[in-house]
């Protein structure tokens, strides 16, 4: 038995078509748990849940546990900023 995949939704942004997380499809499915690949960075459209924080808060409010994958490069860039900060 594998994991069910919710299809991404296509949106136009800046003259190009992007695929992004479809929160409405997830909410309609009503899963107990959802795994979201990089919850914030790929949501660029002006949809009602365009910020990653709002997305997972909306899911949590509906009783859906949210897990996310993180690109290690994002963490590495934050470490570099931390090392450069004074103090």
N, C-alpha and C positions, 0 to 999 in steps of 0.2 A: 504494500500500500504506500503510495507516494503522497506528497503534499499537493493540495489543490492550489492552482495558480489563478488568481483573479487577473483577467486581462487588463493591460494598461489602457488608458484612454488617450486618444490623440487630441492635441490642442495646438492651435496656431499661436505662435509667440514670436514677435520680431520678424515676421515674414517667413518663418520656417515652421514646419510641423514637428512637434515633439511628442513623445509618449511619456506619460507620467502616471503616478499612483492614482487610482480611482477610488476615493474614499466612499463615494455613494454606493459603489458596487460592493465594497466590503461591509458597509453598514447594512445593506439589503441582505447579504449572505448571513449575517449574525453569527460569526464564528466565535469560539471561546478565546482563541489566540490568533494573532496575525503577526507574521514576520514581514517586515518592510525593509527593503534594501535601501539603505541611505535615506532615511526618512525626510530630511530637509533639502539637501542640495538640488534635487532634480525636480522640484516643484516650482516652476518658473512662471506659469500662467497666472492670470488674475482670478483664478477660481476662488470660491468662498473659503477654502482651506489652504491657501497658498503657502502659509508658513508651517514648517514641520511641527513646531510646538503646538499650534492650534490643531493640527491633524491628530497627533497622538492624544491630546487632551480630549478631543471629541470622541475618539474611540474608547478611551478609558472611561469616560462618562457613560458610555453605553455598555459597560461591563466587559469590554473586549481587551484582553491583555495584549500589550504591544511589545514586540521585540524588534530590534533593528540591527542590521549589519553596518559596520563602519569601515570606511576606506582608511587604511593605516596612514596613508599620505596626509590626510586631514589632521590626524593626531600629531604626526611628525612636524607639520607646519606650526602647530600650536606650541609644541615643545621649543621650537626655535624662537618663537616670539617670547616665551617665558624666559629663556636664557638671555635674551637681549634686553629684558626689562630691568630698570634700575632697582637696586635694593636687594 
